[in-house]
Amino acid sequence: MQHLHDDALALLALGEEPSAEESAHLENCEQCRSEISAYGRVVKAGRSTAPSGSVPPPAVWAGIHEALGLDPSLSRDPLEDQQTSAAEEAKADPEPAGVARPVSLADERRRRRGAKWLAAAAAAAVVAGAATWGVVQGLAPKSEVIASIPLEPLPSYSDEGTATVDVLPDGERELVITSSSSDAEGYREVWLISPDITSMVSLGEMDGTEARLKIPDGLDLSAYPIVDISDEPLDGNPEHSGKSILRGQLEL
């Protein structure tokens, strides 16, 4: 199915009457109706920022022009004439505060053009902002996974888990731990242990079913490849309790 162009969707959200073909398409296309509804929320937000009868100042267009990277030939504010006219009217015919002023047809048309312009500008800024964010996210440095293993339960436990070593863009290493449960008689602590189980390094407590813990700089993971989650009693003793819940060995 050929969907309606973005320009047509924006105009419909601004209140333009749909053509016969557009009406027929919208009757059967949930996607386009949803997009018009989304544009409509932006339009409503844009209109709500402009008091009735007001014309956006030149700084608004200048900001949008810069944000969207428009051609220099489009730097002139499209409402410049209306701004000048409004300023001249205010100077020539000041009204006391609280006194209602008759609104001419020309004034009303100008107000509607200003509101539509601001709403369209708001929609354009939102779309451009989303696109820019997507580009920035796409270009942002990513962390690198250098090892990922399942963690197996030890006798009398039935948890499942994973351990992943991430290298962050700044070179720092993290151990990312997940577990299917957070149950413990005391609290859970994460360790890196040597293959012969004679030495170990505590990385910290695991609160909940996921933890991201910094691996100390200079620590050789090949010398401490065993990842262990223990159940530690609240006794103030910093040593391993000897009760392991999950364990696995990194392959580096």
Residue frames as qw, qx, qy, qz and C-alpha x, y, z in Angstrom:
[[0.000, 0.887, 0.462, 0.000, 0.00, 0.00, 0.00],
 [0.389, 0.405, -0.018, 0.827, 1.32, 3.46, -0.93],
 [0.321, -0.649, -0.513, 0.462, 1.09, 5.65, 2.17],
 [0.117, 0.968, 0.181, 0.129, 0.47, 9.40, 2.23],
 [0.540, 0.451, -0.249, 0.666, 3.53, 11.64, 1.97],
 [0.432, -0.354, -0.491, 0.669, 4.81, 13.27, 5.17],
 [0.004, -0.028, -0.063, -0.998, 3.94, 16.73, 3.80],
 [0.463, -0.352, -0.529, -0.618, 0.33, 15.67, 3.26],
 [0.591, -0.426, -0.652, 0.210, 0.15, 14.17, 6.75],
 [0.305, -0.210, -0.312, 0.875, 1.47, 17.39, 8.30],
 [0.190, -0.143, -0.240, -0.941, -1.03, 19.54, 6.38],
 [0.561, -0.415, -0.631, -0.340, -3.92, 17.30, 7.44],
 [0.530, -0.384, -0.567, 0.500, -2.76, 17.58, 11.06],
 [0.138, -0.104, -0.094, 0.980, -2.78, 21.37, 10.63],
 [0.349, 0.481, 0.518, -0.616, -6.46, 21.24, 9.68],
 [0.260, 0.318, -0.534, -0.739, -6.42, 21.07, 5.88],
 [0.822, 0.184, 0.255, -0.475, -9.35, 19.24, 4.32],
 [0.469, -0.205, 0.805, 0.299, -8.33, 15.87, 2.81],
 [0.399, 0.283, -0.522, -0.698, -8.91, 15.20, -0.86],
 [0.893, 0.015, -0.037, -0.449, -11.24, 12.40, -1.95],
 [0.780, 0.295, -0.537, 0.127, -8.27, 10.08, -2.53],
 [0.124, 0.387, -0.670, 0.621, -6.76, 10.94, 0.86],
 [0.628, -0.213, 0.318, -0.678, -10.08, 10.34, 2.61],
 [0.934, 0.114, -0.229, -0.251, -10.45, 6.95, 0.93],
 [0.591, 0.366, -0.630, 0.345, -6.88, 6.01, 1.87],
 [0.118, -0.383, 0.589, -0.702, -7.30, 7.08, 5.50],
 [0.807, -0.175, 0.035, -0.563, -10.44, 4.95, 5.89],
 [0.986, 0.050, -0.160, -0.021, -8.31, 1.83, 5.38],
 [0.628, 0.405, -0.411, 0.523, -4.88, 2.86, 6.69],
 [0.645, -0.717, -0.237, 0.113, -4.33, 2.75, 10.43],
 [0.682, -0.130, -0.011, 0.720, -0.67, 3.76, 10.03],
 [0.191, 0.422, 0.192, 0.865, -1.42, 7.08, 8.34],
 [0.436, -0.756, -0.311, -0.375, -4.21, 7.87, 10.80],
 [0.747, -0.530, -0.185, 0.355, -1.79, 7.25, 13.66],
 [0.540, 0.054, 0.065, 0.837, 0.84, 9.50, 12.09],
 [0.070, -0.633, -0.267, -0.723, -1.70, 12.31, 11.64],
 [0.626, -0.722, -0.282, -0.087, -2.65, 11.90, 15.28],
 [0.726, -0.314, -0.084, 0.606, 1.01, 12.14, 16.30],
 [0.295, 0.327, 0.172, 0.881, 1.52, 15.25, 14.15],
 [0.304, -0.733, -0.371, -0.482, -1.66, 16.65, 15.69],
 [0.671, -0.641, -0.253, 0.275, -0.21, 16.42, 19.20],
 [0.539, -0.100, 0.066, 0.834, 2.82, 18.40, 18.06],
 [0.035, 0.526, 0.357, 0.771, 0.58, 20.96, 16.36],
 [0.488, -0.766, -0.383, -0.168, -1.47, 21.34, 19.52],
 [0.665, -0.492, -0.126, 0.547, 1.67, 21.88, 21.57],
 [0.398, 0.141, 0.216, 0.880, 2.96, 24.43, 19.06],
 [0.147, -0.651, -0.392, -0.632, -0.30, 26.37, 19.04],
 [0.583, -0.716, -0.375, 0.085, -0.50, 26.38, 22.81],
 [0.589, -0.292, -0.071, 0.750, 2.78, 28.35, 22.99],
 [0.159, 0.222, 0.269, 0.923, 1.43, 31.24, 20.93],
 [0.150, 0.462, 0.536, -0.691, -1.03, 33.67, 22.59],
 [0.414, 0.677, 0.602, 0.088, -4.05, 34.54, 20.45],
 [0.260, 0.960, 0.103, 0.014, -3.18, 37.19, 17.87],
 [0.394, -0.761, 0.401, 0.324, 0.57, 37.02, 18.51],
 [0.752, 0.612, -0.241, 0.034, 3.27, 36.64, 15.87],
 [0.882, -0.295, 0.001, 0.367, 6.43, 34.66, 16.79],
 [0.122, -0.906, 0.260, 0.312, 9.53, 36.87, 17.15],
 [0.590, 0.677, -0.429, -0.097, 12.37, 36.62, 14.59],
 [0.174, -0.551, 0.797, -0.175, 14.49, 34.64, 17.08],
 [0.796, 0.049, 0.534, -0.282, 12.09, 31.69, 16.77],
 [0.814, 0.577, -0.009, -0.071, 12.69, 31.32, 13.03],
 [0.220, 0.775, -0.581, 0.116, 16.42, 31.93, 13.45],
 [0.476, -0.393, 0.751, -0.234, 16.62, 29.07, 15.94],
 [0.848, 0.261, 0.426, -0.178, 14.63, 26.71, 13.70],
 [0.608, 0.757, -0.234, -0.052, 16.70, 27.72, 10.65],
 [0.016, 0.679, -0.718, 0.150, 19.91, 26.87, 12.51],
 [0.632, -0.196, 0.698, -0.274, 18.56, 23.64, 14.04],
 [0.838, 0.392, 0.357, -0.131, 17.40, 22.31, 10.67],
 [0.479, -0.310, 0.525, 0.631, 20.49, 23.48, 8.76],
 [0.522, 0.737, 0.425, -0.066, 18.40, 25.27, 6.13],
 [0.582, 0.406, 0.227, 0.667, 19.86, 27.01, 3.10],
 [0.251, -0.302, -0.181, 0.901, 21.06, 30.61, 3.74],
 [0.112, -0.220, -0.446, -0.860, 18.54, 31.82, 1.16],
 [0.482, -0.557, -0.616, -0.279, 15.80, 30.85, 3.62],
 [0.394, -0.128, -0.537, 0.735, 17.20, 32.84, 6.54],
 [0.210, -0.221, -0.023, -0.952, 14.58, 35.62, 6.18],
 [0.236, 0.201, 0.795, -0.522, 11.74, 35.14, 8.67],
 [0.008, 0.367, 0.777, 0.512, 8.59, 34.21, 6.68],
 [0.205, -0.796, -0.569, 0.023, 6.52, 36.30, 9.11],
 [0.409, -0.138, -0.090, 0.898, 8.77, 39.37, 9.03],
 [0.093, -0.361, -0.334, -0.866, 6.14, 41.53, 7.32],
 [0.539, -0.615, -0.518, -0.251, 3.52, 40.54, 9.86],
 [0.602, -0.417, -0.361, 0.577, 5.87, 41.31, 12.74],
 [0.221, 0.047, 0.069, 0.972, 6.56, 44.79, 11.32],
 [0.299, -0.468, -0.458, -0.694, 2.86, 45.40, 10.75],
 [0.611, -0.582, -0.534, 0.054, 1.97, 44.25, 14.27],
 [0.501, -0.288, -0.246, 0.778, 4.63, 46.52, 15.79],
 [0.040, 0.193, 0.213, 0.957, 3.41, 49.52, 13.79],
 [0.444, -0.552, -0.531, -0.464, -0.20, 48.86, 14.79],
 [0.620, -0.519, -0.480, 0.341, 0.74, 48.60, 18.45],
 [0.367, -0.163, -0.094, 0.911, 2.65, 51.90, 18.28],
 [0.100, -0.239, -0.335, -0.906, -0.04, 53.77, 16.36],
 [0.607, -0.401, -0.290, -0.622, -3.05, 52.47, 18.26],
 [0.181, 0.146, -0.851, 0.471, -2.16, 51.49, 21.85],
 [0.590, -0.484, -0.479, -0.435, -5.01, 50.00, 23.83],
 [0.373, -0.558, 0.491, -0.555, -5.48, 50.38, 27.59],
 [0.106, 0.135, -0.976, 0.138, -5.01, 47.14, 29.49],
 [0.230, 0.288, 0.837, -0.404, -8.20, 45.09, 29.80],
 [0.475, 0.530, 0.071, -0.699, -10.00, 46.83, 26.91],
 [0.685, 0.228, 0.671, 0.166, -11.21, 44.48, 24.19],
 [0.088, 0.515, -0.387, -0.759, -10.27, 45.47, 20.65],
 [0.811, 0.434, 0.167, -0.354, -12.40, 44.57, 17.60],
 [0.509, -0.274, 0.715, 0.393, -10.68, 41.97, 15.46],
 [0.512, 0.561, -0.246, -0.602, -10.73, 42.52, 11.71],
 [0.961, 0.245, 0.096, -0.086, -10.87, 39.74, 9.14],
 [0.551, 0.680, -0.414, 0.251, -7.30, 40.58, 8.14],
 [0.262, -0.616, 0.621, -0.409, -6.18, 40.32, 11.76],
 [0.857, -0.122, 0.409, -0.290, -7.86, 36.95, 12.12],
 [0.882, 0.456, -0.110, 0.047, -6.29, 35.63, 8.92],
 [0.280, 0.713, -0.541, 0.347, -2.89, 36.84, 10.07],
 [0.539, -0.471, 0.571, -0.401, -3.42, 35.16, 13.47],
 [0.953, 0.092, 0.238, -0.166, -4.34, 31.87, 11.80],
 [0.713, 0.605, -0.301, 0.187, -1.31, 32.02, 9.48],
 [0.027, -0.689, 0.598, -0.408, 0.92, 32.71, 12.48],
 [0.741, -0.289, 0.498, -0.346, -0.53, 29.81, 14.44],
 [0.950, 0.305, 0.061, -0.037, -0.17, 27.45, 11.47],
 [0.481, 0.713, -0.433, 0.271, 3.39, 28.62, 10.87],
 [0.277, -0.604, 0.629, -0.403, 4.35, 28.08, 14.50],
 [0.879, -0.089, 0.388, -0.263, 2.72, 24.65, 14.58],
 [0.865, 0.483, -0.109, 0.076, 4.47, 23.60, 11.37],
 [0.236, 0.733, -0.534, 0.351, 7.77, 24.93, 12.73],
 [0.570, -0.458, 0.572, -0.371, 7.27, 22.98, 15.95],
 [0.959, 0.144, 0.213, -0.122, 6.57, 19.81, 13.98],
 [0.678, 0.645, -0.288, 0.205, 9.66, 20.36, 11.84],
 [0.070, -0.706, 0.590, -0.386, 11.80, 20.95, 14.92],
 [0.781, -0.273, 0.479, -0.292, 10.54, 17.76, 16.58],
 [0.937, 0.344, 0.059, 0.012, 11.18, 15.67, 13.45],
 [0.470, 0.726, -0.397, 0.307, 14.63, 17.20, 12.99],
 [0.352, -0.638, 0.570, -0.379, 15.47, 16.68, 16.64],
 [0.911, -0.088, 0.366, -0.170, 14.49, 13.01, 16.46],
 [0.838, 0.518, -0.092, 0.148, 16.54, 12.53, 13.30],
 [0.182, 0.773, -0.485, 0.366, 19.56, 14.27, 14.84],
 [0.616, -0.482, 0.534, -0.321, 19.28, 12.14, 17.99],
 [0.968, 0.149, 0.195, -0.051, 19.17, 9.02, 15.85],
 [0.639, 0.664, -0.271, 0.277, 22.32, 10.09, 13.98],
 [0.129, -0.729, 0.539, -0.402, 24.13, 10.97, 17.21],
 [0.811, -0.286, 0.446, -0.247, 23.18, 7.63, 18.75],
 [0.932, 0.357, 0.040, 0.056, 24.34, 5.84, 15.63],
 [0.500, 0.694, -0.345, 0.388, 27.72, 7.60, 15.73],
 [0.487, -0.727, 0.371, -0.310, 28.25, 7.28, 19.50],
 [0.239, 0.431, -0.865, 0.096, 31.03, 4.88, 20.52],
 [0.869, -0.243, -0.240, -0.358, 29.75, 1.47, 21.55],
 [0.525, -0.550, 0.632, -0.150, 30.96, -0.79, 24.32],
 [0.568, 0.381, -0.700, -0.206, 32.67, -4.01, 23.21],
 [0.891, -0.309, 0.206, -0.262, 31.74, -7.42, 24.61],
 [0.251, 0.610, -0.752, -0.011, 34.89, -9.49, 25.08],
 [0.175, 0.032, -0.975, 0.131, 33.36, -12.44, 26.95],
 [0.625, -0.166, 0.072, -0.760, 29.91, -13.76, 27.78],
 [0.276, 0.078, -0.956, 0.058, 29.06, -16.98, 29.61],
 [0.665, -0.497, -0.361, -0.424, 26.11, -18.67, 31.35],
 [0.134, -0.437, 0.700, -0.549, 26.30, -19.05, 35.11],
 [0.633, -0.157, -0.734, -0.188, 25.32, -22.45, 36.49],
 [0.610, -0.635, 0.117, -0.459, 23.67, -23.05, 39.87],
 [0.157, 0.372, -0.864, 0.301, 25.59, -24.88, 42.56],
 [0.381, -0.268, -0.885, 0.016, 24.01, -27.74, 44.56],
 [0.134, -0.552, -0.680, 0.464, 20.83, -26.82, 46.46],
 [0.142, 0.548, 0.024, -0.824, 20.25, -23.80, 44.18],
 [0.540, 0.466, 0.679, 0.175, 18.19, -23.52, 41.00],
 [0.127, 0.837, -0.015, -0.531, 19.01, -19.98, 39.76],
 [0.718, 0.402, 0.328, 0.465, 20.12, -19.26, 36.22],
 [0.122, -0.902, 0.022, 0.414, 22.31, -16.35, 35.17],
 [0.719, 0.569, 0.059, 0.394, 24.84, -14.80, 32.80],
 [0.447, -0.706, 0.110, 0.538, 28.13, -12.94, 33.09],
 [0.602, 0.691, 0.195, 0.348, 29.37, -10.53, 30.41],
 [0.491, -0.479, 0.055, 0.726, 32.57, -8.50, 30.28],
 [0.371, 0.872, 0.271, 0.168, 32.15, -5.15, 28.52],
 [0.501, -0.163, 0.041, 0.849, 34.93, -2.77, 27.51],
 [0.125, 0.876, 0.366, -0.287, 33.51, 0.77, 27.57],
 [0.523, 0.791, 0.066, 0.309, 34.56, 3.50, 25.10],
 [0.124, -0.909, 0.340, -0.208, 36.87, 5.03, 27.73],
 [0.474, 0.424, -0.750, 0.182, 38.65, 1.68, 28.18],
 [0.407, -0.303, 0.642, -0.574, 37.08, 0.85, 31.53],
 [0.370, -0.030, -0.904, -0.210, 35.88, -2.74, 31.99],
 [0.577, -0.203, 0.299, -0.732, 32.57, -3.80, 33.49],
 [0.060, -0.059, -0.996, -0.011, 31.22, -7.15, 34.59],
 [0.555, -0.094, -0.096, -0.821, 27.50, -7.33, 33.82],
 [0.004, 0.005, 0.977, -0.212, 25.73, -9.97, 35.92],
 [0.616, -0.166, -0.183, -0.748, 22.16, -11.23, 35.60],
 [0.014, -0.025, 0.963, -0.268, 20.34, -13.77, 37.72],
 [0.360, -0.388, -0.690, -0.494, 16.86, -15.26, 37.62],
 [0.569, -0.701, -0.429, -0.015, 16.43, -14.57, 41.32],
 [0.118, 0.688, -0.354, 0.622, 17.71, -12.22, 44.00],
 [0.808, -0.540, -0.112, -0.206, 16.96, -14.52, 46.97],
 [0.503, 0.366, -0.615, 0.484, 19.65, -14.92, 49.62],
 [0.613, -0.553, -0.514, 0.232, 19.79, -15.63, 53.33],
 [0.377, -0.581, -0.087, 0.716, 22.04, -12.60, 53.72],
 [0.344, 0.823, -0.080, -0.445, 23.14, -10.64, 50.65],
 [0.885, 0.351, 0.196, 0.236, 24.67, -11.54, 47.29],
 [0.210, -0.811, 0.371, 0.399, 28.29, -10.70, 46.50],
 [0.818, 0.573, -0.046, 0.014, 30.10, -11.02, 43.16],
 [0.556, -0.626, 0.468, 0.283, 33.64, -12.42, 43.00],
 [0.682, 0.610, -0.398, -0.061, 36.38, -13.12, 40.47],
 [0.784, -0.469, 0.406, -0.024, 38.32, -16.24, 41.49],
 [0.086, 0.602, -0.749, -0.264, 41.54, -17.88, 40.33],
 [0.740, 0.145, -0.561, -0.342, 41.32, -21.31, 38.63],
 [0.505, 0.052, -0.806, 0.305, 42.81, -23.10, 41.67],
 [0.500, -0.719, -0.395, -0.277, 40.35, -21.31, 44.01],
 [0.652, -0.251, -0.357, 0.619, 43.26, -20.02, 46.15],
 [0.151, -0.271, -0.116, 0.944, 42.70, -16.29, 45.59],
 [0.120, 0.678, 0.683, 0.242, 39.75, -14.10, 44.79],
 [0.093, 0.006, -0.036, 0.995, 38.68, -10.48, 44.30],
 [0.129, 0.637, 0.699, -0.299, 35.34, -9.07, 45.41],
 [0.170, 0.324, 0.391, 0.845, 33.69, -6.73, 42.89],
 [0.257, -0.107, 0.214, -0.936, 30.80, -5.73, 45.16],
 [0.389, 0.237, 0.771, -0.445, 27.26, -6.55, 46.15],
 [0.100, -0.192, -0.736, -0.641, 24.51, -7.58, 43.76],
 [0.278, 0.281, 0.521, -0.756, 21.24, -5.84, 44.60],
 [0.683, 0.447, 0.073, -0.574, 18.37, -7.33, 42.61],
 [0.890, 0.192, 0.408, 0.070, 18.65, -9.52, 39.54],
 [0.665, 0.613, 0.049, 0.424, 21.18, -7.42, 37.60],
 [0.453, -0.798, 0.093, 0.386, 24.44, -5.66, 38.45],
 [0.619, 0.695, -0.101, 0.350, 27.09, -3.70, 36.55],
 [0.664, -0.701, 0.101, 0.240, 30.35, -3.79, 38.46],
 [0.296, 0.870, -0.395, -0.012, 33.68, -2.16, 37.59],
 [0.950, -0.010, -0.100, 0.294, 36.61, -4.51, 37.09],
 [0.420, -0.810, 0.152, 0.380, 39.70, -3.03, 38.80],
 [0.467, 0.824, -0.315, -0.061, 42.26, -1.50, 36.46],
 [0.111, 0.632, -0.762, 0.088, 45.20, -3.80, 35.88],
 [0.692, -0.148, 0.644, -0.290, 43.39, -6.93, 37.04],
 [0.191, 0.300, -0.832, -0.426, 44.32, -9.82, 34.74],
 [0.791, 0.007, 0.103, -0.603, 41.07, -11.63, 33.97],
 [0.772, 0.263, -0.572, -0.084, 42.95, -14.67, 32.74],
 [0.254, 0.229, -0.783, 0.519, 44.29, -15.05, 36.29],
 [0.269, 0.177, 0.660, -0.679, 40.78, -14.64, 37.77],
 [0.252, -0.018, -0.653, -0.714, 38.45, -16.16, 35.16],
 [0.233, -0.398, -0.886, 0.042, 35.86, -17.71, 37.52],
 [0.284, -0.362, -0.022, -0.888, 32.77, -15.57, 38.14],
 [0.345, -0.273, -0.862, 0.252, 31.05, -16.44, 41.42],
 [0.375, -0.529, -0.056, -0.759, 27.94, -15.14, 43.19],
 [0.360, -0.051, -0.836, 0.411, 27.89, -15.97, 46.86],
 [0.489, -0.718, -0.370, -0.330, 25.35, -15.77, 49.68],
 [0.367, 0.292, -0.502, 0.726, 27.04, -13.72, 52.42],
 [0.434, -0.651, -0.596, 0.181, 25.81, -13.49, 56.03],
 [0.031, -0.876, 0.001, -0.481, 25.49, -10.10, 57.69],
 [0.817, -0.483, -0.164, 0.270, 28.42, -10.79, 60.01],
 [0.090, -0.958, 0.230, 0.144, 30.92, -8.12, 58.95],
 [0.669, -0.310, 0.570, 0.363, 33.40, -10.72, 57.68],
 [0.367, 0.699, -0.281, -0.545, 34.78, -9.61, 54.26],
 [0.119, -0.300, 0.907, 0.272, 35.87, -13.14, 53.27],
 [0.546, 0.005, -0.616, -0.568, 33.88, -15.48, 51.02],
 [0.686, -0.285, 0.363, -0.563, 31.24, -17.37, 53.01],
 [0.170, -0.191, 0.962, 0.098, 31.82, -20.63, 51.14],
 [0.461, 0.483, 0.708, -0.232, 28.18, -20.65, 49.98],
 [0.002, 0.236, -0.498, -0.835, 28.13, -20.08, 46.21],
 [0.589, 0.453, 0.435, -0.509, 24.83, -19.65, 44.36],
 [0.748, 0.657, 0.092, -0.035, 26.02, -19.32, 40.75],
 [0.441, -0.604, 0.499, 0.438, 29.35, -19.87, 39.05],
 [0.793, 0.580, 0.169, 0.078, 30.92, -19.88, 35.59],
 [0.589, -0.418, 0.311, 0.617, 34.34, -19.52, 33.97],
 [0.341, 0.840, -0.097, -0.411, 35.17, -16.81, 31.44],
 [0.808, 0.169, 0.386, 0.411, 36.76, -17.89, 28.15],
 [0.024, 0.925, -0.106, -0.365, 39.21, -15.15, 27.17]]
